[in-house]
Amino acid sequence: MPRLNSYHLPPGLWPGPESPHARLEGPEARHLLGVLRAKPGDTLRLFDGQGRFGLFTLASAIGKDRADLLAQSLDSEPRPTSGLVLALGWNKSSRRDWVLEKAVELDALGLLFWAAARSQGEPPPVVKDSWREKCVQAAKQCGSAWLPELGIVAGGVEGLVRVAAEPGIGYDGGYAGLYMLDEAAPLDSVDALPDPLRLATGKNLVVIGPEGGLERREAERLARAGFQALSLGPRPLRWETAALYCLGLAHFAARTREHSRT
């Protein structure tokens, strides 16, 4: 069976157990009806980005802006209990969309943007809708049932310290590990190398500086707050490369552990 086209239905519109009906509107409906020219009886997949997904039949269409759907099957995945939250130093970077996309594909739990001393400008006060839309499009492609939570951290490095002391995203027990990527971390120290299994166990917060990295005072403040300095090798890495490196390590370790249990 070929892969079904996926569409995002906001969590507040997800059908409850009392009714199997759902309604798709706006751009999602226009793509389904106007681009794919779906007909009543066609089957599609819906997901809400919060773990719920299911197969639906197109029951009827009103113009090209509304599709009424009937659930065939509803399912859900529990919220992940392990993974990474990346705190990314703000950059004026065209590669931000790329990081958002890969974060979905590699099961990031969250992305937090913060203004470091070497940041190029300041992040906006609130998360942009375009960022969430980029995550939605990536989830459609890879079939993920969960979207990473996105957030803005105010207050620079002190804001990160406050975040570290709060419960982790989706996890009442707080963060299992606190890490920062620091070019000054000793390369000959085993403790400075990322441990994939540790990154994939529990919720872990990893701070990545902007282009140019963390200033010494920032790294020292994070160290006093309990962040362990990690090194990714002798070469300075681009912002998005460092993010992908960490996500890839955790993703590989998680998949390897799952495979060993089967």
PyMOL commands that set and color helices and strands:
alter all, ss='L'
color gray80, all
select helices_A, chain A and resi 11-13+26-35+96-105+129-142+156-165+190-192+196-199+216-224+239-261
alter helices_A, ss='H'
color red, helices_A
select strands_A, chain A and resi 6-8+21-25+43-47+52-62+66-76+83-89+110-114+149-153+177-181+203-208+228-230
alter strands_A, ss='S'
color yellow, strands_A
deselect
rebuild
show_as cartoon
